[in-house]
Amino acid sequence: MVKTIEEVLAPEEIANIRLMQDDMKDVLLGRFLENVLHLECNADPNCEEVRLITYESLKNPYLQLIPYKNVLNAPKRADENELLERRKKHKEFYPGRRHEIVLDELKVREHDILVHKYFLSQRMEKDVGIVMASAHWLKSVSSEFYSLSTLQHKQMDMGFEWEGMEKAVVIAAPNKQEKEEHYVIVMQGDISLEENIAQYTGGIYDTDTKTIRKHLAEIAREKITELHRTNQFCILSAKNK
C-alpha cells in the first residue's frame, strides 16, 4: 500500500508544496513539462556557455484528471519487463541521441507519477493533485525508478543514466494573476555539485582548476530566470522519514 503524505514528507516540505498549490489559479490546470534542467557544461575549461534545455509536454489530461473513485479499471504501473521492452527501442531508434532518450524516459516517468497520484489519492481519500503527488513520488519511488532505468540501459550496453536536475519535476500552471509559472520540485541529493554552486553560490565549479567560474553562472542564472519566472522552488530532503 502507498504510504500517506505524512509518512513520506516532512511538515516543512508539505508546507512548501501547499504554498506552491496556493499560488496556482487551479491545481487541476497544472501539467507536467517534459523538462531537461541539467546545466550542460560539465566543468569543461573550454566551455563558454551553459545550455539549459526544456521540452513542452504532450498534453494527455486523462490520467491527470482521472478521479480516484468510480473507475472501471485502475491505472496500471508498467512492470520491469514492460519497461525493458520499451527501453530496447532507445537502442534501435535513438543511437547516440541522448536528448531523445531523456524525452522518452520523461514520458515513462510522467505516467508512473500519475499512476502513483491515483493510488495516493485513494489512500488519502481525496485528489492530492500533481504537485503533492510528484513530491511524494520523488521521495518514495524515484530512487528505485532511476536505478532500474540505469540497470536496464546497462543491460542493453547503453551508458545512459539520469543526470543532476534532469530528475527535477517541473509543473506549468497559471497563477492567480493568470500568468503561467513553472513550479520546480527536486530532491536535494539529485542536484549535482556544479548545479548547486551555479545556483546558490554564484559560480560554476571547475573541477580541473578548483576555481569558481562566475561568468558561466551568470549565463546559467539568466537562462533559469528566463525559463522559470517564479521563485517557487521546492527542494526535498534526500532521505525518507
Number of C-alpha atoms within 10 A of each C-alpha: 6 16 14 13 19 12 12 20 22 14 11 10 19 19 13 16 22 14 13 21 21 13 18 23 17 13 18 16 17 25 21 24 21 23 22 24 23 23 24 19 20 15 19 12 12 7 11 11 15 21 13 17 16 15 13 11 17 11 10 11 12 9 16 22 15 17 14 21 13 8 9 6 6 13 17 12 15 14 8 13 10 10 16 18 11 14 19 16 13 22 15 8 11 13 12 13 11 13 13 14 19 20 17 16 19 22 16 17 19 20 18 20 23 24 21 22 27 26 20 25 21 16 17 14 11 13 21 20 20 25 25 22 21 27 28 28 22 23 19 19 15 19 13 10 16 17 12 16 20 15 16 22 18 13 12 14 10 16 13 18 19 16 18 23 22 22 22 24 26 26 21 19 23 17 21 12 9 10 11 17 21 23 26 21 24 24 21 17 14 21 19 15 13 22 24 18 18 23 15 11 13 18 23 28 24 16 14 9 10 9 11 19 18 16 14 21 25 18 18 25 17 12 16 17 12 10 15 18 13 15 12 17 16 22 19 24 16 13 12 12 11
